[in-house]
Amino acid sequence: MELVSAPVRFVIDITYRCNMHCTHCHAKAGEVAPRLLENELTTTEVTDLLKELDEMKVFDITITGGEPILRSDLIEIIRYSRNLNFSTLTLITNGSLVSEETAKSLLHAGLNQIRVSLDGLESVNDEIRGPGNFEKATKGIENLLKFFPSLKILTVLTRKNYKNFPELTEYLAELGVKRQDVIPVRKLGRASSMLGLCSQEINWIYAETLKLNQKLKNSFCLVLNCPMMRIGTEIAEIKDVCGYIEDDRGSGATVITNGDIFLNRLWGKEKLGNLRENKFRDIWERSFQERTKKKHTITDKEKSGELTNIYYNIP
């Protein structure tokens, strides 16, 4: 296999500080090891990385956390990216800290995509994300819609809230949102002890997305996003789920707050290197040959349609 010169997409976990304490947070934001909270990449380290990724012709950059807006240099970092050649620069936020002025600043700095996490209407969402956070997030969404009409909502579905997502979707449509991804929970971080959604539940969610898309017609785009799911015999009729390619290990990479590099959020269990020790290009090229030797074997559970949870571990 020839060297893949660069990942298509790159995720920057810019902080694990957070003003929420979501029950399903894969990153355990706010309570991860102190070395990750106290030793975040500096502004210069992040901008140097962005410059290198641009030189490698990476297409898509996503900035996430934790809550990225807690980084005082976020606008500066986005502004720096504006002069580079990424096709998309995306921010994932919980929305609760986004004033109208913040939303305006994000747009003027050069951000072109934004995603807000919301997991249900008030009682459901606040059981997951903490009291008062639905109201704060909704206000943030209203502020963002003034500047980002293509804003997307990300809704993580667990066995506690999956039956409630249709009412959230209709609420979002009334609010003026045009796009929503519903995402089955990954059993990682704080969600590691949760029961994952089974094939029958995924089927129910899929059927509801079809009904809602038909009801809302061209005014709303609702997607079942199952990047960790293999289509097994029990859910073989699902044709348009956002899933992942069989051997997609070269398509993405992630840096966490202390500079450790992993593969994309589907394959990356093993650390490839650290930005404070080597340039990303060197880490990528050195690790490529070893990565291409490894072939993931589909297990019986995966063949049956159960969800796969291959993800890097955040200590």
ABEGO torsion letter per residue (X at the ends): XBBBABBABBBBBABABBABBBAABAAGBGABBAAAAAABBBAAAAAAAAAAAAAAGBABBBBBOEBAAABAAAAAAAAAAAABABABBBBBBAGAABBAAAAAAAAAAGBABBBBBBAEBAAAAAAAAEBGAAAAAAAAAAAAAAABAABBBBBBBBAAAAAAAAAAAAAAAAAGBABBBBBBBBBBEAAAABBBBBAAAAAAAAAAAAAAAAAAEAABBBBBBBAABBBBAAAAABAABBBBBABAAAABBBBBAAGBBBBBAAABABBAEBAAABBAAAAAAAAAAAAAABBBBBBAAAAAGBBBBBBBBBX
